[in-house]
């Protein structure tokens, strides 16, 4: 079986976030049948991560990818779980994000099984990346992910643009809940303080809010992602809630972003009282991070790209993923390299078959040089 056929197998197993057990078991059995010693490490009941290591000692390389997908959106012309290849594109839910990347990493384990090398390579196929990164965070808490000299992620290239490149920096993400308290009144008299009207002023201001600009990452942004308020048509609403999604660059931590948001609200001089709280989540927010271009894993990736006639371009990802944790929480120099495709998180998602083959070659070159094989 090659990486393309393995991608098809993985796509054929539904693994929407929260329901990853079947695909985790398949990966576990696949590795075991091929002579490896995988483990299932549970983040929660029925939510296993797959962990498999080869070798011993230093240097240590982590291969991390997520086994969950988003829900199938409306409008699929093809079957989300019956993969098909047409015109060089492999279609199916998760084909791009990121079962092709998982397949590439798994095939690397099989390739290394018969190689003699000094060091350790560990694969972690994790749950929940599409939601709150609970899988990778749990493996960090349990000490499975620690003391690695480098990490390779296989997120699809489209998270940072079109083409094959090396992702070495990622913006961060924070969430805020804003509670707007006005004063009730009768709708026919327009007395009181309309919390919805004041919330609308906040929405407009957030949409125009200026953020810091980073020389590599560009600018952050703020987006109101949820609104709710009012009771019935004959009441002046005295309550409204907003959710603000904040994308941040290096230099904008969660405290900075909260202070900025509070300053923005104060400047509007609203009649309503506004409370700003951090969005509650079971694990830390994902801070913006950047890996120095001189780190070994970055230089090896550049050399591999050059060998195969590709421009060794370093790119920033606007979208957070588990690499924020390996870099930000663990200090592990990390990069992401994955095949491209289209329709990520949308109907008729696909991955480019030729790029699966190319990324496989890049991984082989990086890994062999990392271990001196």
Phi, psi and omega in degrees: 000134177257180185296329180290314178295323179293323175301317178300315179301315182293318179297327181289352179250112181297134181214049176302141184309127187104347183224054188264358191298322183293316180289325177297317179295321178299314181297316178303310182293322178300314180293319180295317179296338179261020170086011179259174185237074181282161175230151170257119181246113190276125171281323179206170178304129180066018178230078183269138165272151176255127180235132180211128182239151173230141176085184179215156173073195182265156356286159182243128180241131178257131170249112185240135175208158181257143184260356179268162176230171169281173173292153174289122181285173176290154170097011179294126173274338179247170179281129180299330185245015173238087186299143178216143177255123177222129176052043176078011180240131178261113185265147174154154180296121181086358181304317180273316188241088352218050185290333173295319177297319176298315180300318179299316181292320179296320179293331175294321177299316179296322180294321183283344183304324183258013179259146173263124179207156178262122181131189184225133171244132181233128175262133173233110174264110196249154177270163163072010180299326182288348179251278187228018177061033182294326183296305180297319180297320179296320179292330175292313180299324182276358178081009176289318177259102176194155174058024176279145179278339179194162177221142176243122174255155182238037175298148181296147182299335185295347176295343182233358180141190182265135178111174177266130180201182184249116177273116180237004176214150183218136173291162178260174181214133176228156178233143180227140171254127178248125178250120184253120182247114176258212177228132183290159177193172179280133184296336181282345183249347180056034174268165184097192177238117185279106182294329180291320178297315178294323177297324179297324177294322177294318180301314180297320181290320178298320181297332181259001187296133178272141179240173177293156177242131181254142183298334179258316188275343186079213185258154170280186176202163176230139183219129172281117188253350180203141179221141175202136179182171179086167180235306180205171192290340182259015176246139164285119186293132180256007182209139175208143180237142178234149169245127180248125178261119185244117173266129188235154175253170175304131185105351177238093176270181186294326179293318178300315183294323178292315179301319179297318180293319178297319178297321179298314181296317179300322182293341181280344178051053181284156173280336178284155172268136184236128174251135180241123180232151172292141173298131182281130177216156185281352180220170186296155170297160180263107182282152174298146181209157178216137180256129182302136180295348180268355178297149185304315183296328179287316180294324176294320178296317178300315181297321179294319178299315180298321182300325183258021173073024180253148177288123183280071187270130175270134185229157175256142175260127175285338183260132180288154170203186192296345177296334174304325181282316182296325178279308188287320182267327187252347182067028180269119175302123188223150171221161175236131177223121181213161180289159180262176179178217181205170176061040178296133183060029182217175180296145178058046174301141178211158174238145179283121184298317181299326181286333172301315180294318181295314180295326174303315179297319180297316178299316180300316181295314180297311185294316180297320179287329177297318182265356181068035180283000000 
